[in-house]
C-alpha cells in the first residue's frame, strides 16, 4: 500500500503544478494577450481537478492498512486542499455573479 500512497502524493503534486499553471494563465493579463486561451486554461483546470480527486481517493484508501498510515495521511493533507481549491474555483466561477 506504500505504492498507493506514493502515487497519491505524486498525483497531487502534479495536480498542484497544473493548478499553478491555471492561476498563472488566468492572472497573466487580458484574454487577447494571453498565450494560453480559454481551452488551455480549461484543460489545466480539469487536469488539476481530476488528479486531485484521484489523489484524494488513493490517499484515503492508503490510510486503511497500518503500514503506510503516515505516508497516506501526508498524501491526504496534500491532496485535500487541491480538491478544495478547485471546487472553490468552480463555485466562484459559476455562482459568483449571484453575489452582485
N, C-alpha and C positions, 0 to 999 in steps of 0.2 A: 504494500500500500504506500510505501515511500515514493514509488514511481507516480502514483496518482496525485499525491500532494506536491511533488516536484513539478509535474506537468501543470497542475493548477497554478502554481506560482509563476511558471513561465508564461502560461496563457494570460494571467492577469497582468504581468509586466508588458507583454505585447499589447494588451488592451489599453494599458496606460499610455504607451507610446502612440497608439492611434488616437487616443483622446487628446493628447498634447498636440498632435498634428491637426486635429479638428479645431481646437482653440486657436492655434497659430493661424490657420486659414480663415477662421471666422473674424479674427481681430486684425487681419493684415490690410485693411483698407476697404474701399468700396468694391462692389462686385465687379465693376468694369476693369479695375486694375489688378485683380487677383490672378495669380497663375493657376489656381485651383478653383474651378467653378462650383456650382451648386451640386452637381452629381458627384464630384470628387469629395466634397465635404460630407455628402450623404453616405458615401461608401466608407469613409473613415469612421463616421459615427456608428453606422450599422456594424462595422467590423469590431469596434470597441465594445459595443453592446453585446454582440454575440460572444466574443472572447470573455467578456466579464461574466456573463451568465454561465457559460461553460466552466469557467474557473471557479465560480461560486459553488456550482453543483459538485464539481470534483473535490473542492476543498471540504465541503460539507460531508461528502462520502468518505473522505480520508480521515475524518475525525473519529469514526467508529472503531477501527482497530486501535488497540492501545499502543502499538509500536511506533506509530507516526503521528501521535496526538500533537506534539509541539509544532512540527512542520505543517500539519493540516490546519492548526489554529493560526499560524502565521500566514498561510496562504489565504485563509478565510478573512483575516484582517486586511490583506492587500486587495482581495477581490471585492469585498463588500462595498467600500467607498466608490470603486469604479462603477459598479452597477447603480449605486445610489445617485451618483452624478449624472450618469446617462439617463436615468429615469427623470431626474430633476430637469435636465435639458429638454426632454420630451414634453414634460408638463408645462414648463415655462414657454416653450416654443409654440405649443398648440393652444394653451389656455391663458397665456399672458395678456392677450387682448381683452379679456374679461375684467381685468383689474382697472381699466380706464373708465 
